[in-house]
Amino acid sequence: MKDFSKKMLTVLFLLSVTLSVSSGTQKAYAEMDGANLPGPQLVTDAWMFIASYKADPEVLKAMLPEGLEPNPNGTVVINMYTVPNGNETSGFGAYTLTYLTVELAGQDSYIMNSDATIPGRYFIYYFNSSPLMRAYTKKAGMPVNENTNVLTTTTVEDGKLTATLTMDGKPIIVSTADVGSELGNFGGGHLNYFGLISTDEDGKTKNQVVKYPIPWNGGVVDTQNAKIKITAPEGHPLNKVKPIADPTWAIWTKGSFVYPQYQVVNEYVTEAAKK
């Protein structure tokens, strides 16, 4: 009987320690800020408006760090989407996002069961509504917008999609398209995204070009007559990458993807910018 009691006490002690550690871990994660959130992070079933359009090729080339070259077509890829339900993420919670990227040469990724490839993309603008996610992505080298009062909305009414990015309550990007309602053409693959981590020290800036290999899958609906209009105030840097023609392609898609840990692919040192 004594042996049985000792065993029961041991089991109860171990169980209490386990519960205590588990509770502490849950509390730590609940209080964690975005800069310390572990990667990778998963996002599921997000509806996204993604489109490619031509912009000034010389401007795009000047926005790239050493080691990356623009796609000869001189194209920008924009993604505008919302994640209204935090349960669709593994740690980010709810957020909205519009980002713009420069398409790259020589950095293609694959589409599952297809001979087609997708050009790599370098982040140039990143407008995220979530403080937690802004901290996470800034640490990872994405160009988080300094103005935090940003919001992306997407609505579909009578087959017309409207995706809007607002800053301080005023629209700075408005995209529209005619969209269907039947989700199909499911697929998956990888996307190669890139960013830049810069650190100042002793009058020098250490620059790390980083790669985010992003797995994805999802489906699309019929998308036609896409238009993108940048309505940012005069002098805003977004005006440098205004479309010079209608989108070359556009999709309204429901997909899942991962924000991965980054890989350093190139390093170089420059003079620190004077403050």
ZAGURO-551331 format. One record per residue (C-alpha): residue number from 0; x, y, z. Coordinates in steps of 0.001 Angstrom, whole numbers. Each point is the difference from the previous one (the first is absolute). Layout:
% residues N
ATOM pos       X       Y       Z
ATOM NUM       X       Y       Z
...
This chain:
% residues 275
ATOM pos       X       Y       Z
ATOM   0       0       0       0
ATOM   1    2872    2334     853
ATOM   2    1644    -693   -3402
ATOM   3   -3256     780   -1774
ATOM   4    -379    3283    1892
ATOM   5    3564    1001    -842
ATOM   6    -619    -718   -3686
ATOM   7   -3201    2034      38
ATOM   8    1766    2923    1685
ATOM   9    2763    -171   -2610
ATOM  10   -2530       1   -2857
ATOM  11   -1908    2931    1503
ATOM  12    3240    1940     509
ATOM  13    1120    -543   -3598
ATOM  14   -3445     927   -1287
ATOM  15      -1    3231    2009
ATOM  16    3467     916   -1342
ATOM  17   -1135    -719   -3558
ATOM  18   -3113    2131     399
ATOM  19    2044    2782    1570
ATOM  20    2515     -10   -2860
ATOM  21   -2817    -149   -2569
ATOM  22   -1788    2909    1653
ATOM  23    3227    1997     106
ATOM  24     662    -704   -3678
ATOM  25   -3514    1069    -974
ATOM  26     388    3204    2010
ATOM  27    3374     686   -1638
ATOM  28   -1450    -417   -3484
ATOM  29   -3023    2143     851
ATOM  30    2306    2827    1128
ATOM  31    2536    -419   -2818
ATOM  32     558    2954   -2300
ATOM  33     374    -428   -3717
ATOM  34    3778     394     -49
ATOM  35     317   -3161    2105
ATOM  36   -2729   -2032   -1681
ATOM  37    1600   -3216   -1296
ATOM  38      27    -869   -3701
ATOM  39   -1294   -1433   -2180
ATOM  40   -3592    1273     274
ATOM  41   -3020   -1394   -1859
ATOM  42   -2902    1906   -1618
ATOM  43   -2948   -1950   -1411
ATOM  44   -2936     729   -2325
ATOM  45     789    3671    -632
ATOM  46   -1806    1760   -2870
ATOM  47    2598    2026   -1931
ATOM  48     -18    2337   -2986
ATOM  49    3353    -510   -1743
ATOM  50     967    1760   -3217
ATOM  51    3032     840   -2105
ATOM  52     459    3304   -1795
ATOM  53    2736    1872   -1866
ATOM  54    1775    2946    1610
ATOM  55    3061    2111    -798
ATOM  56    2791   -2618    -392
ATOM  57    2785    2399    1020
ATOM  58   -1808     842    3231
ATOM  59    -485   -3684     796
ATOM  60    3653    -815    -667
ATOM  61    1119    2784    2351
ATOM  62   -2123   -1462    2822
ATOM  63    1825   -3342      49
ATOM  64    2965    -876    2239
ATOM  65    3290   -1413   -1262
ATOM  66    -286   -3493   -1459
ATOM  67   -3590     300   -1262
ATOM  68   -1014     953   -3529
ATOM  69   -3481    1024   -1207
ATOM  70   -2047   -2049   -2406
ATOM  71     600    1514   -3470
ATOM  72   -3749     596    -304
ATOM  73     190    2703    2702
ATOM  74   -2896   -1314    2063
ATOM  75   -1413     507    3483
ATOM  76   -2128   -2615    1776
ATOM  77   -2523    1339    2508
ATOM  78   -1919   -2048    2571
ATOM  79   -2979    1439    1922
ATOM  80   -1760   -2176    2560
ATOM  81   -1597    -332    3421
ATOM  82      84   -2663    2701
ATOM  83   -3029     936    2123
ATOM  84      73   -3190    2082
ATOM  85    3059    -572    2185
ATOM  86    -754   -3737       4
ATOM  87    1228     -52   -3605
ATOM  88    3557     603    1258
ATOM  89    2378   -1904    2270
ATOM  90    1004    3071    1997
ATOM  91    -536    3260   -1894
ATOM  92   -3653     483     880
ATOM  93   -2240    2134   -2219
ATOM  94    1643    2523   -2335
ATOM  95    -270    1743   -3364
ATOM  96    2821     459   -2482
ATOM  97     957    1620   -3278
ATOM  98    3504    -512   -1309
ATOM  99    1814     780   -3242
ATOM 100    2965   -1886   -1429
ATOM 101    2381     290   -2946
ATOM 102     111   -3117   -2176
ATOM 103    3527   -1397    -297
ATOM 104    2109   -1690   -2631
ATOM 105    1637   -3363     697
ATOM 106   -1907    -739    3227
ATOM 107   -2934   -2040   -1338
ATOM 108   -1919   -2510    2107
ATOM 109   -2203   -2896   -1025
ATOM 110   -3680    -804    -382
ATOM 111    -993   -3532     969
ATOM 112    -509   -2364   -2978
ATOM 113     779    2747   -2509
ATOM 114    2816    1110   -2274
ATOM 115    -859    3623     802
ATOM 116    2075    1974    2492
ATOM 117    -603    3137    2080
ATOM 118    2566    2844     119
ATOM 119    1484     870    3370
ATOM 120   -1288    3141    1749
ATOM 121    1796    2643    2082
ATOM 122   -2053    1912    2586
ATOM 123     -36    3774    -579
ATOM 124   -3084    1094    2004
ATOM 125   -1772   -1783    2848
ATOM 126   -3158    1464    1597
ATOM 127   -1152   -2192    2903
ATOM 128   -2741     932    2493
ATOM 129    1231   -2276    2835
ATOM 130    2628    1251    2492
ATOM 131     980   -3594     799
ATOM 132     521    -899   -3640
ATOM 133    1811    3241    -781
ATOM 134    2547    -830    2710
ATOM 135     400   -3561   -1305
ATOM 136     488     990   -3625
ATOM 137    2223    3031     691
ATOM 138    2452   -2204    1877
ATOM 139     -28   -2383   -2981
ATOM 140     970    2741   -2482
ATOM 141   -3306    1078   -1519
ATOM 142    -446    3767    -621
ATOM 143   -2751     643    2546
ATOM 144   -1729    3339    -563
ATOM 145     778    2568    2688
ATOM 146   -3551    1367     -14
ATOM 147   -1882   -2582    2059
ATOM 148   -3487    1370    -692
ATOM 149    -539   -2205   -3050
ATOM 150   -2843   -2330    -912
ATOM 151    -798   -2244   -2965
ATOM 152   -3601    -880    -825
ATOM 153   -1387   -2371   -2626
ATOM 154   -3651    -210   -1021
ATOM 155   -1887   -1834   -2728
ATOM 156   -3418    1322   -1023
ATOM 157   -1904   -1212   -3075
ATOM 158    3139   -1556   -1418
ATOM 159    2133    3142     444
ATOM 160    3073    -261    2220
ATOM 161    1344    3151    1640
ATOM 162    3264    -157    1968
ATOM 163    1015    3208    1767
ATOM 164    3045    1019    2024
ATOM 165    -605    3014    2248
ATOM 166    2505    2060    1959
ATOM 167   -1318    2340    2686
ATOM 168   -3456    -828   -1333
ATOM 169     743    1106   -3581
ATOM 170     307   -2441   -2925
ATOM 171    3492    -229   -1505
ATOM 172    -495   -3130   -2150
ATOM 173   -3323   -1078   -1516
ATOM 174    -275   -3171   -2091
ATOM 175   -3086   -1376   -1741
ATOM 176    -828   -3090   -2039
ATOM 177   -2943   -2046   -1238
ATOM 178      52   -3336    1836
ATOM 179   -1914   -3247    -136
ATOM 180   -1279   -2056    2915
ATOM 181    1187   -3538    -784
ATOM 182    3350    -926    1547
ATOM 183    2117   -2300   -2181
ATOM 184    3386    -578   -1635
ATOM 185    1516   -1175    3266
ATOM 186    3756    -261     156
ATOM 187    3088     548    2086
ATOM 188    3715     599    -102
ATOM 189    2641    2367    1360
ATOM 190     573    3755    -240
ATOM 191    3419    1588     448
ATOM 192    -306    3328    1805
ATOM 193    2928    2212    1045
ATOM 194     656    2770    2508
ATOM 195    2864    1974    1537
ATOM 196    1307     190    3570
ATOM 197    2260    3017     569
ATOM 198    1970     612    3210
ATOM 199    2043    3158     725
ATOM 200    3249    -263    1939
ATOM 201    3097    2256     167
ATOM 202   -1106    2154   -2933
ATOM 203    -624   -2999   -2234
ATOM 204   -3157   -1849    -983
ATOM 205      24   -3778    -201
ATOM 206   -2572   -1092   -2575
ATOM 207   -1370   -3539    -113
ATOM 208   -2137    -975   -2986
ATOM 209   -2368   -2658    1296
ATOM 210   -2231   -2528   -1712
ATOM 211   -3392   -1268    1180
ATOM 212    -885   -3298   -1745
ATOM 213   -3794     -71     379
ATOM 214   -2093   -3134    -598
ATOM 215   -3585     630   -1085
ATOM 216   -3148   -1663   -1295
ATOM 217   -3466    1191    -942
ATOM 218   -2545     642   -2703
ATOM 219   -1202    2936   -2103
ATOM 220   -3230    1379   -1411
ATOM 221    -433    1547   -3426
ATOM 222    1560    3497     112
ATOM 223    -296    2558   -2797
ATOM 224     288    3743    -745
ATOM 225    2380     704    2874
ATOM 226     955    3624     667
ATOM 227    2494    1417    2500
ATOM 228     124    3673     952
ATOM 229    2556    1519    2370
ATOM 230   -1493    3100    1608
ATOM 231    2731     784    2536
ATOM 232     628    3676     870
ATOM 233    2530    1950   -2042
ATOM 234    3528    -868    1069
ATOM 235    -875   -3423    1403
ATOM 236    2538   -2648   -1176
ATOM 237   -2824   -2219   -1273
ATOM 238    -391    2389   -2909
ATOM 239    3359   -1191   -1364
ATOM 240   -1519   -3394    -808
ATOM 241   -3306    1048   -1533
ATOM 242   -1285   -2336   -2730
ATOM 243     826    1102   -3532
ATOM 244   -2595   -2438   -1391
ATOM 245   -2823   -2244    1202
ATOM 246    1062   -3195    1821
ATOM 247    1572   -2707   -2154
ATOM 248   -1804   -2556    2172
ATOM 249   -2141     -39    3144
ATOM 250   -1610   -2625    2235
ATOM 251   -2492     -70    2851
ATOM 252    1198   -3050    1901
ATOM 253    -617   -1881    3226
ATOM 254    3240   -1480    1230
ATOM 255    2175   -1179    2856
ATOM 256    3692     732     456
ATOM 257    2854     191    2479
ATOM 258    2121    2902    1225
ATOM 259    3298   -1941     270
ATOM 260    3271     679    1740
ATOM 261    2268    1995   -2271
ATOM 262    3229   -1082   -1693
ATOM 263    2910    2430    -507
ATOM 264    1021    -162   -3690
ATOM 265    2339    3014    -303
ATOM 266    1852    2427    2271
ATOM 267    1696    3325    -753
ATOM 268    1085    3124    1875
ATOM 269    -848    3618    -876
ATOM 270     556    3374    1613
ATOM 271   -2612     683    2673
ATOM 272   -2588    2581    -973
ATOM 273     453    3353    1699
ATOM 274   -2749     834    2469
